[in-house]
Amino acid sequence: MAGIIFNAILSYVIIRNQDIPDKKRLANILNHITVILMTTNVIFLICSFNIWINNLELILCFNWLVYMSFIDRHTGLVYEFMEYYGIIPVISGLIRIVVGKYNTGNKESLFVILLFISVLYYILYIWGIYGEGDADVFIIVGIVLSLYTAYNNEIFVFAECIMINAGLFCLSSVLFVLLNIRSINWKQLRLVEEKPYIPSIFLAYLCILMFTFL
């Protein structure tokens, strides 16, 4: 239901934006993406309910990144309302930690770690490594991965969370360079033109899921 509402709002915003070329085609593709994601989620939910529930935050974050990557790739824009959908897996993960059987003594430490990671990603934005919208995506994805890591492994939580976020940032940076290698001025070590960063974050997230959690 959240995906349908999100897609409806996003399609409306795209249609209304006069600066986006071929906007009707983009809106149609978004509808197809929504149908595919919903169908996949329903099938997964029916076939593997326990796995779906245990990995709910990761799945919600994946769905959100699909939309974010597509829009960033084709428009270069990150609408503020799009980030609200990304907060859903964060809230779900926090509820799982607070209400679940997670060690009470580690909760405060975990929240400090999440704050530290968020501030670190924001500092990298201030340094000009990526844009503000990219920083918000990094923070949301980093928190989701950290919450999942902490919930499934209470030992050495700080080290685990730092390692998983370092992997996310480094891998996405490498993927960004590889995806845009022809647009880089190697003499000045800068991009010839602005390129979307979120698709690289999405691919890095997929790699982490495949090689770490799955």
N, C-alpha and C positions, 0 to 999 in steps of 0.2 A: 504493500500500500504506500509506504514511504517513497519507494522508487517511482511509482506512478505519479504521485504528487510532485516529486522532484523533477521528473521528466517534463511534466506539463508546464511547470513554472519556467524551466530552462528553455523549452521550445518557444514559449511565449516571449521571453526576453530576447531570444535570438531573432525571431520574426520582427520584433519591434525595433531592433538595432539596425539603423540605416547604413552603418559602416561595415557590416558583414556581407561579403559577396556570396551569392548562391545560398542564401539563408534558408530557403524552403527545402533545399536538398539536405542541408545539415539537420534540419528539424526532422525530416523523414528518417534519416540515418539514426538519429537519437531514438526515435520510436522503435526502430528495429533492434537497437541495442537493448532497450528496456525489455522488449519481448523475449529476447534471447537470455538476458540475465534472469528474468523472472521464471522462465521455463526451466532453466538450469537449476535455479535455487529450489523450485518446487520438486523437481525430480530428485535432487540431492537430499532434500528434506524427507521425502517419502522413503527413499532407499536407505538412507543412513541418518536417521533422526538424531541419535546420540552424538555422532561425529559432527553434525551440523550445529547442534547446540553447544558442544564443547569448543567449537571453533567459530562461534557466532561473530565475535568481534573481527576476526581475520577476514571472514567472508564479507561482512558489511564494509570493511575498509577496502577490500578488493573491488566490490561493486562501485564504491564511491570513486576510487582511483581510475576506473574505466571511463567514467564520465569526465572527470577532471582532465585526464590525458587527452581525450578526444577533443574537448573544447579548447584546451591550450594549444594543441597541435594545429587545429584548423582556424582558430581565431586569434590566438595569442593573448586571450583575455582570461582572467580568473575573477568571476563575479563573487562578490562577498557572500551572497546568500548561498552559494554553492558550498561554502565552508561549513555552514550550519549542519548540512547532511553528514559531514565528516565527524561532527561532534557526537553523533549517535553511538558509534562503536566505542568512543572514549568513555561516554557516560555508562554504557553497558559494562565495559571493563572495570570501571571504578566501583559500580554496584556489586559486581562479582567479587571484587577484592574485599569490600566493606562487609557485605552480607554473608559471603562464603566462609569457608573454614581456614582462610588465610591467617597465618600467625599474627596475632594482634601486635606483638612487639616489633614486627618488621614493617607494619603499615606506615608509621611515621617516617621511617627511613626511606621507604619506597616513594612516598610523596615528595620527600626532599630530592630524591634522585630524578623524579619526573620534572620537578621545577628546574633543577640543574640542567637537564637535557633541553628543556624548552628555552631557557635563557641562552644556552650555548648556540642553538640553532638561530636564535634572534640576533646574537652577536655576529654570526657569519653573514647574516643579511645586512647588518649595519656596515660591515667591511666591504660590502658590494659583491659578495660571492654569487648571490642570486637575488631575485626580486622578493618583494614582501609577500606576494601570493605563494611563491615557492616555499618561503620560510614557514608560512602557516601549514602548508601541506606536510613539510618535514616534521613539524611539531606534532601534528595529529598522528601521522604514521609512526613516528618515534614513540609516542606515548602508547599507542595500541600495541606495538611490538614489545615494549617494556612491560606493560601490564600482563600480556600473555606469558612472557618469559618469567616474570615474578610469580605468577599464579601457579605455574607448572614446575618451578624450581626455586625454593626458598633459600637455598644455600648460595652464598656469594652473589646475591642479587645485584649489588652495585656493579661488580665486574661484568656480570652477564649483560646487564642493560647497556653499559657503556660499550661493550664489544659489539652488540647487535646494532646500536646506533652508529658506531664508527663504520661498521660494515655497510650500513645503509647509505651513509654519506659518501664514503670512498667509492663504492660500487656505482652509485648513481652518477658521480663525477666522471668516472672512467667511461661509463656508457654514454654520457652526454658528449664527451669528446669524440668517441667513436661514431656516434650518430650524426655529428656535425663537423666531421673532420675536414670536409671541403669548404666549410664556412669560417675556418680559423686562419687568421693571419699569423703564421708561425714566427715571423720576424718581430712582430710587436706583441705576440702572445695574447691576442684578443680576437673576438668574433668580428667578422666583416659586417654581419647583420644580426639582429636580435633573434634568438632561437628559443623555442619552448623547453623548459626544464622538467616539467612534471612527467612527461612520458618516460624520461630516464629514471625518475623516482619510482614510477610504476613498475618498470622492468626490474629495477633493483629489489623492489618489494617482492616480486614474483620469484626472483632468484633466491632470496632469503627464505621464503616459504618452502621452496622445493628442496633446498639443501640443509635447512636448519630444523624446521618444524614437521615437515611431512615425511 
